[in-house]
Amino acid sequence: MTISYRGAAFARARAKNRDRVNALIESEEIEALMRSGVRRIGRDVVEIDVGQNLRIIPNDDVIVCAGGLLPTQFLKDMGVAVETKYGTV
């Protein structure tokens, strides 16, 4: 699993969540691309700008967390299937 995050650190996360994510990063169960931005989400890959480099990462699914208001209609207009989950996995 890969997390793309535009900031240098998970500053807005709750301490408990930040600690859990940092533990997963340290154990290499997930990769964190800090100071990065998603350029394009394709059917099978995601293109992410990391500094001056472009990373192309294979994907099965993409979860978008983009602030307080979800960009649901924007994503649907681009052809992205959107499913909202409330307290489920």
C-alpha positions, -999 to +999 in steps of 0.1 A: +000+000+000+012+035-008+001+068+007+006+100-012+006+131+010+013+166+000+027+177+033+060+169+050+042+151+079+008+140+089+002+172+109-036+172+109-040+135+119-050+125+154-021+113+175-034+077+177-039+075+139-005+091+132+012+067+155-004+037+139+004+049+104+040+057+114+044+022+128+032+007+095+057+029+076+085+019+099+076-018+094+075-012+056+039-025+054+030+007+037+051+033+018+046+070+024+053+094-004+055+127+015+055+161-003+039+144-033+009+149-055-012+126-077-008+135-113-031+109-128-052+079-117-054+053-145-072+020-146-042+000-135-016+027-124-014+059-105+012+086-115+026+105-085+049+135-086+075+132-058+098+162-060+112+163-095+105+126-100+075+108-115+065+075-097+042+051-116+026+027-091+004-002-101-030-002-084-060-023-077-080+004-058-075+041-049-089+058-019-092+096-022-092+117+010-093+153-002-103+175+027-135+182+045-158+180+015-155+149-007-150+156-044-176+129-053-192+146-083-158+156-097-146+120-094-178+106-109-175+131-138-141+116-145-155+081-146-143+070-112-166+046-093-173+061-059-186+041-030-190+058+004-185+037+035-195+048+070-176+030+097-170-001+076-141-016+059 
